[in-house]
């Protein structure tokens, strides 16, 4: 698909599921409201966004709670720390920074 890189992080959080609650001795308690999730961060050109979103949905959808969400966030600039290059030179993406979007997918 032409994706040049993906960052995957093991994270913890809760959403609609509300985290996990346990029962012990007739009492309900929660040691930790957070549940394990996987967070993927992908930066692509604007013209790649829909194809990448469709591919993530195709591969991740089970139809069950916890399939996750995709957040689309515009990227205003890219700076390569090593050289100080900015925008298209820093990312070497066609179209420059106006065409870049960040896709963040959270998969439970």
Residue, then its C-alpha position, 0 to 999 in steps of 0.5 A: x500500500x506504500x506505507x513507509x512506517x507504522x508505530x505500534x504501542x501496547x497501551x491501557x485504557x477503557x471506553x464503552x467496556x468500562x474496564x474490568x470488575x471482579x467479584x471476591x467474597x460477594x463484594x465487587x471491586x476493581x483493581x484496575x479500570x484499564x484494559x490492554x489495548x494496542x495503538x497503531x500510528x500511521x502517517x500517510x498522504x491524503x490520497x492514501x487515507x481511505x485505502x488504509x482505513x478500509x484495509x484496517x477495517x477489513x483486517x481488524x473487524x470481528x463484529x464484537x465490542x473491542x474492535x477499536x476505533x480509527x481517529x483521523x488527525x491532520x498533520x501540520x508539519x513533519x520535522x526530521x530531528x537529525x537534519x532539521x528538514x521540514x515538510x516534504x523533505x523530512x518525510x519524503x512524501x509526495x504532495x507535502x505537508x498539506x496532504x499528510x494525515x495521521x491515522x491512529x487506530x486503537x484496537x482492544 
